Amino acid sequence: MYIGGSLFLLAVGAILAFAVQDAISGVDLTMVGYILMGVAVLGFLFSFFLMGQQRTRGDGTAPPREY
């Protein structure tokens, strides 16, 4: 799950937590929304962690310069 998926989960979670007033028997939609928002935050952190690792890969040498 990358940034796009995290944004989607955050939006769906916020809608469920703050905008939906319906009730489903045995399901607390507000709590489901909070859980989805928490998963979205973890997805953001995980994707930024992976992007940071991709940038530091390599042998550490600079490419040759063109003169």
C-alpha positions in Angstrom: 0.0 0.0 0.0 1.5 3.3 -1.1 0.5 6.9 -0.7 -2.5 6.6 -3.0 -3.9 3.7 -1.0 -3.3 5.5 2.2 -5.1 8.6 1.0 -8.1 6.4 0.0 -8.2 4.6 3.4 -7.9 8.0 5.2 -10.8 9.4 3.2 -13.1 6.4 3.6 -12.2 6.2 7.4 -13.0 9.9 7.8 -16.3 9.6 6.1 -17.3 6.6 8.2 -16.1 8.3 11.4 -17.5 11.7 11.0 -20.2 11.7 8.3 -22.1 8.5 8.5 -25.1 8.4 10.9 -26.5 5.0 10.0 -26.1 2.0 12.1 -25.4 -1.6 11.2 -26.3 -4.3 13.8 -23.2 -5.4 15.6 -20.9 -2.9 13.8 -19.7 0.4 15.2 -19.1 2.4 12.0 -17.3 5.2 13.9 -14.8 2.8 15.3 -14.3 1.2 11.9 -13.6 4.7 10.5 -11.0 5.3 13.2 -9.3 2.0 12.5 -9.2 2.8 8.8 -7.6 6.2 9.5 -5.0 4.5 11.8 -4.2 2.0 9.1 -3.8 4.9 6.7 -1.4 6.7 8.9 0.7 3.5 9.3 0.6 3.1 5.5 1.9 6.7 5.1 4.8 6.0 7.4 5.6 2.7 5.8 5.6 4.2 2.3 7.8 7.1 3.4 10.2 4.6 5.0 10.3 2.5 1.8 10.9 5.6 -0.3 13.8 6.6 2.0 15.4 3.2 1.6 15.2 3.4 -2.2 17.0 6.7 -2.3 19.9 5.4 -0.2 20.6 2.3 -2.2 23.7 2.1 -4.3 27.4 1.9 -3.8 27.8 5.5 -2.6 30.0 6.6 -5.5 29.1 9.6 -7.7 28.5 9.0 -11.4 31.3 10.1 -13.7 31.3 13.7 -14.8 31.0 14.8 -18.4 33.4 17.5 -19.5 
